[in-house]
């Protein structure tokens, strides 16, 4: 499916599409939703890391020295609380050496505006790539707010991984943070009158933690 957004990478893979079909299903259990969210995040991480630079090095194999490559810059994963935590484990399964910061943002249900309530980041967070993770990119308000916090901390190498995005949310980030690359498993049709993504998958935080 083509799209018009220069800041969007729609990650296409049969395994992601397969798992996404189950995570959308309303009857999927909390346990399975949590597992699928982590698995899809891990699969998407492969695509995100295509752009990361490596540094040549040498390693000692059981037989001889060999040329190799490693990612040497510090990488920070920043979930947007609370739903982003469900994706963090999948990323860390592949990049266990990454640091983890946290940004807490809730949405005012009457205005749909983001309200920040917590920020904890590594002191040198700006020294390497930062990956913001949040399952749903709806209005884009929370993600834009989180990216502004990261920019305020000096971060310039920023990316966002989300499970499902709306055209409105992608457009908002293109206007507010045009250099930030968005990776998503699905670009859905629209936002409804209540600012929920359609067809979407419901509230990712409630479905992850069984609080619906």
C-alpha positions as CSV (number, residue, x, y, z in Angstrom):
1,X,0.0,0.0,0.0
2,X,1.7,3.3,-1.1
3,X,1.6,6.3,1.2
4,X,2.4,10.0,0.9
5,X,4.6,10.4,4.0
6,X,8.3,11.0,3.5
7,X,9.0,10.3,7.2
8,X,7.3,6.9,7.3
9,X,8.7,3.4,6.9
10,X,6.0,0.8,6.6
11,X,7.6,-2.4,7.7
12,X,6.3,-5.2,5.5
13,X,7.1,-8.8,6.5
14,X,4.8,-11.9,6.3
15,X,5.5,-12.7,10.0
16,X,4.6,-9.2,11.1
17,X,1.4,-9.3,9.1
18,X,0.6,-12.7,10.5
19,X,1.1,-11.6,14.1
20,X,-0.6,-8.3,13.5
21,X,-3.8,-10.2,12.5
22,X,-3.9,-11.8,15.9
23,X,-3.1,-8.7,17.9
24,X,-5.9,-6.8,16.3
25,X,-8.4,-9.6,17.1
26,X,-10.7,-8.5,20.0
27,X,-10.7,-12.0,21.6
28,X,-6.9,-12.3,21.9
29,X,-6.1,-12.8,25.5
30,X,-3.9,-10.4,27.6
31,X,-1.2,-13.0,27.7
32,X,-1.1,-13.5,23.9
33,X,-1.4,-9.7,23.2
34,X,1.6,-9.0,25.4
35,X,3.6,-11.8,23.7
36,X,2.7,-10.6,20.2
37,X,3.5,-7.0,21.0
38,X,7.0,-8.0,22.1
39,X,7.5,-10.3,19.1
40,X,6.4,-7.7,16.6
41,X,8.7,-5.1,18.2
42,X,11.6,-7.5,17.9
43,X,10.9,-8.1,14.2
44,X,10.7,-4.4,13.5
45,X,14.0,-3.7,15.3
46,X,15.8,-5.6,12.5
47,X,14.5,-2.9,10.0
48,X,15.4,0.0,12.3
49,X,19.0,-1.2,12.8
50,X,19.7,-1.3,9.0
51,X,20.6,2.4,9.2
52,X,23.1,2.1,12.2
53,X,26.8,2.4,11.5
54,X,29.3,-0.3,12.6
55,X,32.9,0.0,13.5
56,X,35.5,-2.5,12.1
57,X,37.2,-4.6,14.8
58,X,39.0,-7.9,15.1
59,X,38.0,-11.0,17.1
60,X,39.8,-14.1,18.0
61,X,38.0,-17.2,16.7
62,X,38.9,-20.7,17.9
63,X,41.1,-20.9,14.8
64,X,42.5,-17.4,14.1
65,X,41.9,-13.7,14.2
66,X,39.1,-12.4,12.0
67,X,37.8,-9.1,10.8
68,X,34.4,-8.2,12.3
69,X,32.0,-5.3,12.8
70,X,30.3,-4.0,15.9
71,X,27.9,-1.2,16.8
72,X,29.9,0.9,19.3
73,X,27.8,4.0,19.9
74,X,25.5,3.8,23.0
75,X,21.9,3.0,22.1
76,X,19.0,4.1,24.2
77,X,15.4,2.7,24.1
78,X,12.8,5.1,25.5
79,X,9.3,3.7,26.0
80,X,6.4,6.0,26.4
81,X,4.7,4.9,29.6
82,X,2.9,2.7,30.0
83,X,2.0,1.0,26.8
84,X,5.6,1.4,25.3
85,X,6.9,-1.0,28.0
86,X,5.2,-3.8,26.2
87,X,7.4,-3.3,23.2
88,X,10.7,-2.7,25.1
89,X,11.3,-6.3,26.0
90,X,11.2,-7.3,22.3
91,X,13.8,-4.6,21.4
92,X,16.0,-5.6,24.3
93,X,15.9,-9.3,23.4
94,X,17.9,-8.3,20.3
95,X,19.9,-5.4,21.8
96,X,20.4,-6.4,25.5
97,X,23.2,-3.8,25.9
98,X,20.9,-0.9,25.2
99,X,20.1,1.6,28.0
100,X,16.4,2.3,28.8
101,X,15.0,5.7,29.6
102,X,11.4,6.4,30.4
103,X,8.9,9.2,29.5
104,X,5.5,9.2,31.1
105,X,2.7,10.8,29.2
106,X,-1.0,10.4,29.6
107,X,-3.8,11.7,27.3
108,X,-6.4,14.0,28.7
109,X,-9.5,12.2,27.5
110,X,-11.6,15.4,27.3
111,X,-9.1,17.3,25.1
112,X,-6.9,14.5,23.7
113,X,-3.9,16.7,24.7
114,X,-0.8,15.0,26.1
115,X,0.2,15.6,29.8
116,X,3.7,14.7,30.8
117,X,4.2,13.3,34.3
118,X,7.6,11.6,34.4
119,X,11.0,11.7,32.6
120,X,14.1,9.6,33.4
121,X,16.9,9.5,30.8
122,X,20.6,8.5,30.8
123,X,22.8,11.5,31.5
124,X,24.5,11.0,28.2
125,X,21.4,10.1,26.2
126,X,22.4,12.4,23.3
127,X,25.6,10.5,22.7
128,X,24.0,7.9,20.4
129,X,20.8,6.8,18.6
130,X,17.6,7.0,20.6
131,X,14.6,4.8,19.7
132,X,11.2,6.0,21.1
133,X,8.7,3.2,21.4
134,X,4.9,3.6,21.6
135,X,2.4,1.1,20.2
136,X,-0.1,3.6,18.9
137,X,0.5,6.7,16.9
138,X,-3.0,8.3,17.0
139,X,-3.1,12.1,17.1
140,X,0.7,12.2,17.4
141,X,0.4,14.5,20.4
142,X,2.1,12.1,22.9
143,X,4.9,11.1,20.5
144,X,5.5,14.7,19.5
145,X,5.7,15.7,23.2
146,X,8.1,12.9,23.9
147,X,10.3,13.8,21.0
148,X,10.4,17.4,22.1
149,X,11.6,16.2,25.5
150,X,14.4,14.2,23.9
151,X,15.4,17.1,21.7
152,X,15.5,19.2,24.8
153,X,18.0,16.7,26.2
154,X,20.2,17.3,23.2
155,X,19.2,14.2,21.2
156,X,19.5,14.5,17.4
157,X,19.5,10.9,16.2
158,X,15.9,9.9,16.9
159,X,13.6,7.2,15.6
160,X,10.1,6.1,16.5
161,X,8.8,2.5,16.5
162,X,5.0,2.1,16.7
163,X,2.7,-0.8,16.0
164,X,-0.1,1.0,14.3
165,X,-0.3,4.6,13.0
166,X,-3.0,6.9,11.7
167,X,-2.4,9.3,8.8
168,X,-3.2,12.2,11.2
169,X,-0.5,11.1,13.6
170,X,2.1,10.6,10.9
171,X,1.3,14.0,9.5
172,X,1.6,15.7,12.9
173,X,5.1,14.3,13.4
174,X,6.1,15.3,9.9
175,X,5.1,18.8,10.7
176,X,6.6,18.9,14.2
177,X,9.7,16.6,13.8
178,X,10.3,16.2,10.1
179,X,13.7,14.5,10.5
180,X,12.4,11.7,12.7
181,X,11.9,8.4,10.9
182,X,8.7,6.5,11.9
183,X,8.6,2.7,11.6
184,X,5.2,1.1,11.8
185,X,3.7,-2.2,11.1
186,X,0.4,-0.7,9.8
187,X,-0.8,2.7,8.5
188,X,-4.5,2.5,9.4
189,X,-7.4,4.4,7.8
190,X,-8.2,7.3,10.1
191,X,-9.0,8.6,13.6
192,X,-12.6,8.5,14.8
193,X,-14.5,11.2,16.7
194,X,-12.9,10.0,20.0
195,X,-9.4,10.1,18.5
196,X,-9.0,6.4,18.4
197,X,-7.3,4.7,15.4
198,X,-9.6,2.9,13.0
199,X,-9.6,-0.1,12.5
200,X,-6.9,-0.1,15.1
201,X,-6.7,-2.7,17.9
202,X,-8.2,-0.9,20.9
203,X,-6.2,0.6,23.8
204,X,-2.8,-1.0,23.7
205,X,-2.0,-0.2,27.3
206,X,-5.3,-1.7,28.6
207,X,-4.9,-4.8,26.4
208,X,-1.3,-5.3,27.5
209,X,-2.0,-5.1,31.2
210,X,-5.6,-6.4,31.3
211,X,-7.1,-3.2,32.6
212,X,-9.7,-2.7,29.9
